[in-house]
Amino acid sequence: MNETNNNRMKDEITLVKEFQERLPKFPDGRVNYSDSEIAPVVTLLVKCCEKYLLLKRSQKVSSYKGKWANIGGYIDRPITAKEIALKELEEETGITADKVTSIKKGEAIEYHDGQTNKTWIVFPFLAELEKIPEIRLDWEHERYVWISPEEIKEFDIVPDIDKYFSYKFS
């Protein structure tokens, strides 16, 4: 088993503590994955009224500019992936945790992207909302839409996010 597969089997807090020991940090203490070949991240699929939120990445982000994506973020400090997912939800859309009626976690998935030359250890989540809220985008995104799973093929998406529409969350 290679190092990446070994890392994947660890929980997110253990992973980020190990990365903290060997990677540079931002002034606020978060791990800087810029030059790392591997990084743990969360992806959060948001569902409401049988529709899913899709966000178009802005030109200001470092990767996947102009692509459509779920909410996501680095696990860059030793807190749970769920806490990171809820923090990213609020930062990227303005949706607060109290609007989430349920949140389910999936098993971590490893994905190597040749375009960015990075291996992502993805901790997927599904957040369900009772009603479609007002969305307030931050700098990371320029547009959003609510779509049915069948409509995903009409969008230029970040690699592999379409698989989360059929993913089994628990």
Phi, psi and omega per residue, in radians:
M1 nan 2.293 -3.121
N2 -1.404 3.018 -3.083
E3 -1.039 -0.691 -3.136
T4 -1.060 -0.818 3.128
N5 -1.101 -0.654 3.075
N6 -1.094 -0.751 3.127
N7 -1.092 -0.681 -3.073
R8 -1.053 -0.554 -3.083
M9 -1.360 -0.149 -3.124
K10 -1.526 2.735 3.065
D11 -1.322 2.847 -3.014
E12 -1.110 -0.590 -3.125
I13 -1.217 -0.745 3.082
T14 -1.076 -0.766 3.121
L15 -1.010 -0.889 -3.060
V16 -1.177 -0.583 3.080
K17 -1.114 -0.687 3.096
E18 -1.162 -0.718 3.101
F19 -1.155 -0.610 3.120
Q20 -1.058 -0.558 -3.120
E21 -1.278 -0.476 -3.021
R22 -2.081 -0.156 -3.127
L23 -1.955 2.745 3.083
P24 -1.170 2.824 -3.136
K25 -2.154 2.669 2.999
F26 -1.294 2.848 -3.141
P27 -0.952 -0.510 3.139
D28 -1.464 0.050 3.070
G29 1.698 -0.172 3.114
R30 -1.195 2.576 3.102
V31 -1.215 2.364 3.100
N32 -1.729 1.857 -3.110
Y33 -1.579 0.137 -3.036
S34 -0.873 -0.797 -3.076
D35 -1.806 0.144 3.139
S36 -1.453 2.522 3.101
E37 -1.461 -0.121 -3.117
I38 -2.469 2.503 3.141
A39 -2.677 2.350 3.037
P40 -1.477 2.357 -3.121
V41 -2.418 2.834 2.962
V42 -1.882 2.615 2.924
T43 -2.248 2.357 -3.070
L44 -2.172 2.006 3.049
L45 -1.552 2.238 -3.120
V46 -1.927 2.175 -3.076
K47 -2.113 2.401 3.063
C48 -2.697 2.278 3.069
C49 0.940 0.726 3.137
E50 1.147 0.272 3.071
K51 -2.071 2.735 -3.125
Y52 -2.121 2.476 3.128
L53 -1.406 2.281 3.081
L54 -2.216 2.369 -3.059
L55 -2.109 2.381 3.101
K56 -1.606 2.098 -3.103
R57 -1.185 2.446 -3.102
S58 -1.373 3.064 3.083
Q59 -1.406 -0.077 -3.108
K60 -1.551 -0.224 -3.117
V61 -1.407 2.822 -3.065
S62 -1.435 -0.414 -3.123
S63 -2.411 2.720 3.074
Y64 1.007 0.677 3.121
K65 -0.995 2.311 3.092
G66 1.346 -0.039 3.122
K67 -1.506 2.721 3.083
W68 -1.580 2.455 -3.009
A69 -2.634 2.976 2.927
N70 -1.484 3.136 2.999
I71 -1.263 2.464 -3.126
G72 -2.747 2.901 3.095
G73 -3.083 2.764 3.089
Y74 -1.210 2.544 2.935
I75 -1.588 1.602 -2.936
D76 -1.988 0.187 3.038
R77 -2.646 2.750 -3.025
P78 -1.363 1.207 2.982
I79 -2.268 2.925 -3.056
T80 -1.173 2.702 3.089
A81 -1.064 -0.617 3.103
K82 -1.076 -0.751 3.100
E83 -1.089 -0.719 3.102
I84 -1.109 -0.778 -3.123
A85 -1.030 -0.783 -3.139
L86 -1.194 -0.621 3.080
K87 -1.132 -0.775 3.127
E88 -1.134 -0.671 3.096
L89 -0.985 -0.836 -3.130
E90 -1.211 -0.768 -3.127
E91 -1.080 -0.777 -3.000
E92 -1.473 -0.394 -3.053
T93 -2.285 -0.260 -3.045
G94 1.445 -0.003 3.128
I95 -1.381 2.101 -3.126
T96 -1.539 2.769 -3.085
A97 -1.001 -0.527 -3.121
D98 -1.205 -0.235 3.086
K99 -1.501 -0.220 -3.109
V100 -1.474 2.113 3.138
T101 -1.504 -0.483 3.025
S102 -2.729 2.628 3.059
I103 -2.385 2.252 -3.102
K104 -2.127 2.524 -3.121
K105 -1.904 2.495 3.040
G106 -1.837 3.010 3.103
E107 -1.291 2.483 -3.137
A108 -1.017 2.481 -3.123
I109 -2.188 2.398 3.083
E110 -1.735 2.340 -3.137
Y111 -2.435 2.146 3.042
H112 -1.721 2.179 3.132
D113 -1.885 1.953 3.129
G114 -1.136 -0.457 -3.133
Q115 -1.163 -0.746 3.137
T116 -1.695 -0.119 -3.059
N117 0.920 0.757 -3.136
K118 -2.326 2.501 3.003
T119 -1.725 2.152 -3.138
W120 -1.750 2.270 2.962
I121 -1.743 1.825 -2.969
V122 -1.706 2.179 3.029
F123 -1.806 1.773 -3.047
P124 -1.507 2.547 3.105
F125 -2.382 2.697 3.011
L126 -2.175 2.107 3.067
A127 -1.896 2.294 3.112
E128 -1.936 2.443 -3.133
L129 -2.079 2.629 3.133
E130 -1.360 -0.687 3.114
K131 -2.437 2.667 -3.115
I132 -1.170 2.099 -3.094
P133 -1.551 2.990 2.971
E134 -1.231 2.375 -3.133
I135 -1.872 2.304 3.066
R136 -2.144 1.761 -3.080
L137 -1.302 2.539 3.008
D138 -1.664 -2.947 -3.060
W139 -1.141 -0.330 -3.068
E140 -1.280 -0.354 -3.070
H141 -2.324 2.657 -3.134
E142 -2.006 -0.288 3.137
R143 -2.660 2.879 3.020
Y144 -2.584 2.734 3.057
V145 -2.520 2.730 2.973
W146 -1.854 2.176 -3.042
I147 -2.282 2.830 2.955
S148 -1.523 2.756 -3.130
P149 -0.977 -0.587 -3.127
E150 -1.149 -0.441 -3.092
E151 -1.368 -0.201 -3.066
I152 -1.002 -0.569 -3.113
K153 -1.153 -0.252 3.136
E154 -1.465 -0.055 -3.040
F155 -2.030 2.585 3.045
D156 -1.459 1.701 -2.953
I157 -1.772 2.789 2.949
V158 -1.043 2.479 -3.090
P159 -0.896 2.342 2.976
D160 1.235 0.028 -3.110
I161 -1.222 -0.356 3.138
D162 -1.102 -0.460 -3.123
K163 -1.175 -0.367 -3.124
Y164 -1.250 -0.328 3.115
F165 -1.191 -0.405 3.103
S166 -1.991 0.171 -3.110
Y167 -1.236 2.551 3.117
K168 -1.633 1.837 3.092
F169 -1.633 2.644 3.105
S170 -2.263 nan nan
